[in-house]
């Protein structure tokens, strides 16, 4: 095989056929420094966004000219790439006690074990545009140079060099192409190593191919202008491959056995087609590619027929290829014909139909119905071409490529692809004798073989844009924690999110999770929480569950680095004057007392209470008990209204302080809570089991609120202090990310204090390096500010009205019947093993997809993360991984690996 590349200068390719191509990478992601990240499309897109994208792609197609070529390649992803993306941005940690592994290292190793041996890829899109010089002399020079390049290789002579002026002329032409592409899809010029990778990928299909990640960071293979001419390295080694159509597979054909017993030819040898077990050479419709890395098998299918009419929501042919459980490459060779020229072709076809109709009139059978349908189609095409002068007709030749390590696997995949296309009324053929020609079409710098013209399809620009060839679907963030598997992709495609990095990207780090009971909300929250603290952040969890599930999870997952605060057991003190210094302590103490006692801050009682708090805070041992003592002294020594107010306040506070639920505030003998999360603990869990709150209706009527039981009023005031602890700890150190975890948020947002906490974190969390991680059964329970959450997840929701609100929360069409069916019955169906943990996930880049959360095979995480009765504790990791991935052994951890935890 001979590579058709003479020179590569940047993204410009000089081919041996006399043409010069400009190659671009579409949807390139972040730039070399990671400073720019494009908005990528998810699988589920709202109709207005889809229409906007369709308009952009249609405009881009119309702005192009000539014969550009779109190439979609599935780049192999190595598990090591996922590991590097997981540790990117993590600072080296200090040595762990007793030489135990770092918790995030355990997560990375568990991910590597899970993904090892899986077929993973990512879709990459490339656009190759042929360039033309403005002068006839330049075209003649290029053609003569290409002819001489062919002859010189045979004679052993050097080819004609490319002059500097020719390089500059083509670069100017490429700039005009880039101006035409602007405003369509994100792109950047391809790097020389990436262009070479495209050839290496084509030759190594079915084998261990080179990684695109290495080519993206490589500076090799590029040519330079020296002495007025372009000098490039040799590309001859790229063509060291043998191509054989219908090549023999030893495993499939059993050559050594020679089981077939055919007749002998005159020479005494067996006929070559009888050596193998395959009945006919025509059935061996694949291309055998032999390289130094081994032998792979490829099958190339050409799109021979498209349906005349397709619904807009089902026309995305290339997007549907992602649902197959094997990767598919595609090459679309385009010829863009201006509207006026296309209309002339339509007129000629109309005249031919009229002549045919006249001939059929003389027959007794009359004119067939197909002529009438053809005339109607031509009339519609003529009308659409006449609608605007910028319309173009897209004449496309589409080649789809599958591969495998053996001929049998390759053949089975080709049949499966043809069946999928046939179900959508597309006819794909695998022509015998043209496999090598179709293979060549997908290489950069090659001309289109004339024999493939018979597969040309004719469409207007808008219809062709509906096929989705220029779109790339992706869910999640570029890096961070490994959350699970993309269910919209047939092969294994990891999904990663990085909530801690969102504030650095000027986005909110808050996340809302909505779903039914048992749909997996808590498990998803715990996975993200564990990743936050293992990556160096901090987590504050308010746990209201009677079983104290978050406390149990913290003691195992963050052993030695957690602090448990039980708001009902009174084993630690949340006295604001003992926890906070200076004005903050006085502010929280006064706000707590006015809320607890139900008095106005500007009344006489409020003034006396303010004086008592100031005096207590200025004492040697400030505490809420000291406030009570100051009020007792004022009731004895003051006179008039101040004395009466002090006496009244003393009596009310004694009533509250005597209740066991308020002991955490007024008992000076309890040790205070340690809020220095950076040195004391990475996960703080505040359990509120036993605390009662007034009903939500009582907050709208003060007279009803004052009549609530004492336990409910104390619970409301203690909740204010808990919210103060969470807020203060989350906003304490902006350089260290903190997530505030609120499970079953309805309990917190039913009070004004809880709603205020949610409001403050959502509005100010980004500036302080903090985010909210909230779970709820209904999107409305996330509060009125839920639109500020950049991360959103929707689990199974059986109730259709709640499902509509959940879809609206994700930004999708709540009236779409397919989406409603997916949310109500298609996500984590009840009783189906292996389907747990399915969500619709939306990330800050506004890409929504269907994922399956995967619990890491780490014992300290898997043993306490689930809340299903009878399965809360297990010595082995639960079966929640992808159905396509085998489960590796569970990692173990020593109990003495971490310092003693601060549990109460």
C-alpha angles and dihedrals in degrees: 000000000000121000114231094220123108101167139000117202109176104305094341118103125198109204130203089241094069097258130117120213133196111213122202133187111226121211091009097175119213121003125246092284096040092242098127128048121181125220107257126202123247127212093260114054128173115247095248091052091047091051091049092051091047090053092050094050092045090051091049093050091050091050093055123081140191120022112324120175127219117205123189113193130182105224114206114244119211120211087237089065090057090049091052091050089050094055097038110121094014113127117224109270128223120261113285121235116271090008091284118162119264110259092239091049087058090053092049093048092048090052091050091051091050096048097040111120095009122132102242129170142157126221114246124185126207130185119203115193121189113228127215126201118234095234130064090225091060091053092049091049091051093049094048090047091053092049092049090049089059094047096041092056089058094045094044093242129133117262123244108281123240111242125225093245090056091051091050092047093054092045089056089050090051090053089058090051090051090051089055091049094051113110095025113080129339113269144159133191112276118247120239091245090053091052090051089047089058089062093043091050092051092051096044100049107139091020137077096290126195116269120253089214089067092049091050090061097039127104095193132115096034123131126226134206111242126166092001096302135088117254120193134177119254117276095186093107090063090069097055093119137105119227119199123172112222091008119185119260109207093207094049098041101036093220094177092056096048090198095170115091106203128166121277120251124228091270090058093250127116119256109268093234090055095054091080132054092237108108098220138008088233089069092057094082101159138093119243112211117192120192137155088274093058139268124312133181126224133185121200120201124192121210102240102172137018128196115263093230130021130177113252094238091052100041096086094106097165094047090055090058088073090068092068118100091234131053122262126198121202137194122195116192107198132200112189114206119192117243096249093052091045091051089054089055090049091052091053091051090049090053090050090052091051091053090049091049091053090051093050092050089069091058124085092229092060128212117333119240091241091072091056091050091048091051090050092050092049090049092052091047091049091051093050092047089050093051094083134007093226093061117117134195113235113216104189137181109200123197122187119197131199128174146181143183090255134036091241093056092045092050092048092051092049091052091048091051092049090050092051092051091045090056088059093047094257117131116212121183130196101212116208112229095023100074094103092046091052090046091054091052090068095056120095116252098021126125122235111263111240093229093069094061090093088072094060116135122201121216139146116252097259094051092049092047089058089068090077096229093143096047127093120195122212136159129203132016129309092253145350127088124004102244103172147286130315106243093193089067120074094213126054109286115171119224118213133184132185112194092169091061095051096086089054088055091050092253135118117267093205123114133194122201120194128185149113127286110290094013093122104263095133093046091053091048092050093049091053093043093052090049092051095056094037089055091053103273133113132246129203114193127190105202119193098166115120091227091053090229095172092053090052091048093048093051091057105029096041099027111177094010102068135090121203119205114189107198093196101043097058097217095136132032125247092183103151093213090056096042100044129046128217124349094351093062092047091047095051093043094052093044091050094050095046089049093045095047096038096231132140117251092223096052127093090261089051092051092049091047091050091052091050093051092049092050093047093048091052093053126099093254108030115198142136089258087059089055089058090050092051090051090051090053091049090050088056103041105028125081138215123003094349090057092049092047092049091050092049093048091047091055094047094048091049089055091053096041091052092060114093091226090064096047090098088065104038106030107097093190095068117095112251122247114265108234097176092105094173092067107018107042144345097210123044116188120192112192116202100185107142096029115115128202131202114257116271092248091060093065091067094056118050093196091057092045093055090054094058120114117273092246090058093049091048091048090053093052094044088051088057090057091047089053089049090053091050093046095046094047094045094050097038100092116024091188092063117062116234128188123200109212117206114176119193090014095192089081091058101039092052087081129060091233094054092045089051091054092051091046094051096048093047093049102037104020096094093058091051097044094252138120142187122242106194133175127195143159093233131034091229090061089065087076136245092293096057090114088074092066109105095191116058132175130185121196130185111318114179096186108085096213092052089045090055091051089048092052090048088051089056091049095249130127107279091200097055106118093206093053091046091053090049094052097042100043110000102064117078096334111217113260098014110121116223094024096091120123101031116154143165103236130197122188133190092272086064095243115143124194143152114259140173116223113225124206111224115246092244116125097218089057103034095047096066109017100093126071100195108131110256093016103066094106126038136160091218133050113267120248098259100123126110116292088233096054127075117228117245123211117288116259116237132213134201116244091227095054097106136042119269111287124238098239125159 
